[in-house]
Amino acid sequence: EIRKYASENDKIWFVSQEDNGYHYWITKFNVSPADVNNRGTYTWSMGESFYEEDRWTRSMTVQEWIQILRSHYDYVALYRLNDYFYEHYSEAFENADDISENKVYLVDKDSGLLKKCGE
């Protein structure tokens, strides 16, 4: 799905909530040389830590996430979501009803909002 929209020069934020990283690393390899979540941190899950050894989840507000996306990313790829993501990050999307797993969203550089690709 990512390759349909993103080019090799694009920067992609990959989301896979409560994940150990398996899907992140597979995706990173498959879309290479595109840059996936590579701004000095390997995080793909957002919110508070979901388990004791969780080093991959990054705590941030939706406003912080929008600013990071607007400044540094071209697309967001949603792989696996949970209730926490829907409750805390839906404000980042142009249309919250369009949020779904296995979809790619364009980062609108003007508004900072995410627009579902292909529709």
N, C-alpha and C positions, 0 to 999 in steps of 0.2 A: 504494500500500500504506500509506503514512504517513497519508493522509487517512482511512483506515478507522478509525484508532484515536486519532490526535492531534487536538486542537482548536486553534483559532487562538491560544489563550493558552499552549499547551504549549511546552516547550523540548526540542529534539531534538538529540542528538549524532549526526552523520552520519559514517559510516566508508566510505572508499573508498581502499583501500591502493594505494600507488604510483601515484597519480592526479595529473594536472596541474591538477585543479580543475573541469574541464568538467562533470562529473556533480554536483559539489557546488553549483555556481552554478545549474544547471538545477533541482535539487531545492529549493534555497533559494527560488527564484522560484516554483516550483509549489506550495509549501506556505505561502507568505506569507499572512498575517502571523505565522504561527508562527515562533518563534525557532530558527534552525539554527546550531549551533556559534558562537554570537556572544558569547563571554565574553572579548572583547578579543583574540582570536586567530582567524585563519582557518586552521584545521588540520582535516584530514579523514583524514589518514594517520598511523599510529602506529608508533613504533619509531625506529631509527636512520635517518638520511637514506639514501635509496635511490639517489641520484645526486648529482653534485657541486653542482648548482644547486637542490637540493631544499630549499625554504623552507617547505613545507607539511606536512612530517612532524614530529610532536612526540614527543620521547622522554619516556616516563614508565613507571613500573612499573604493574602491574595494580592494586596497592593505591592508588596515586595516582589512577588512573582511576576506580576504584570510589568513592573519596571525592569526586571532582569530580562524578560522576554523581549520587551520593546528595544532595549539597548543592545542585546547580544544574539538574539535568535530569529530565525526565519519561519520555523515550523514547530509545532508540538505534535508528537505522536502519542496517542493514548493506547496503551496495551491492556493493562488491568487496572480497574478502578474499584474503589470501595465507598461505603457510605460517607466516610470522613472526607474524601475528595469531593464528592457531590455537595456536601454541606458547606465546605469551606472555600472551594475554588470555582464554583459555578459562575460567580460574578465576573470571572475573567473571560467568559465566552459571550460572543455577540448574541447567541440564542441558547439559553441553558437547556432547552428541550432537545438540542442537537448533540448534546454530550453523550458519547458512547465509546465503548471499547473498540480497539482495532480500527481507529479512524485517525486521519491526519488533519491538522488545523493550521491555517496560515496566520501568522502574527501580523496584524494590521499595525504598521509602524506609527500611524497617526493617532489612533485611539488606544492602541495597546491591547485591544480585544482580539480574541481568537475566532476565526471564521472557518467553518467546516469546508474542507476541500471537496470538489467534485459534485457540488449540489447547487 
